[in-house]
């Protein structure tokens, strides 16, 4: 049986004091996503922050189909190999993200008209090559990402769904299990805490489980807007997904402090911001920082309410300067995470520690 260490590596960092990973060690893993080619893509402060506070890593982009498999017979494992090696060196499990997604996927993989068999063959080659390469070294895979439409009853209209059919999801999970039998297998999506999309997700998961497909967990991404966090929906979603016997994970947590068109996380939504709309370019005002701190504290209390239900909480970014929300849905200065651009703890960090009693 593969050994995935959850042990806490002794941090070789100058950072001292209670850590997120130690404070919540009895409840869930605390992770973050990282980009670039580790360790060079992070400076010394960032590496210290990463090792001190987090105990599970998700690649922000390098394991997505496009970056890792740009052409039918060409792979680029440079960044993904570096991340897996860095994680192993620091005894941090890795979540593979993601094997099948309609974004950052190469056009050739499910090119219009290639038909079901060719599309399945290419999906098989992709998943066996990528998940097979890291067999035994990945805690779990986001096998399928964002397959459910934001509205209506159908799946999202994607190239994989069009060329393979709606069962592309089952096939992807089967292929992932073939490639790495010991990796946990997850479905990952945004807004699936909200009632309508939650019900459609529950239906999908019940269909997968009833058809014998192995699904181990569901990822609620958690790209929430400060002031509009659906706390009650989140609680209901954790309960409902846990009731299926699945691990529930918060996989991409951030609290956006700048208004945005709607509460999705659909990367295809774009919006230009005038300079005057870059309202927090000089920093986050104290009242907003306090509001964000209270919201994060309330979320972490909620994540721990049902013991054992939530197995992991991963932030989507190491600190404010690394957040995708500085460029989506348009370029403006954002402050969505627990640490500022100088890797310094914000009020939100202190508030989250307070939830765990602040004990290391
Ligand atoms: O690497 C290329 C670079 O070579 C090129 O010069 C540059 C200019 O176009 O683009 C670079 O790729 C960008 C990549 O991030 C790496 O920086 C892509 O354009 C850009 O679209 C991509 O954005 C990522 C986005 O997913 C789309 O894949 C964000 O960093 C990432 O935070 C975001 O994360 C997603 C999750 O994977 C799934 N859930 C939603 C979440 C937010 O959209």
Boltz pocket constraint, residues with backbone or C-beta under 6 A from the ligand:
constraints:
  - pocket:
      binder: B
      contacts: [[A, 60], [A, 61], [A, 64], [A, 103], [A, 104], [A, 145], [A, 221], [A, 252], [A, 265], [A, 266], [A, 267], [A, 324]]
      max_distance: 6.0
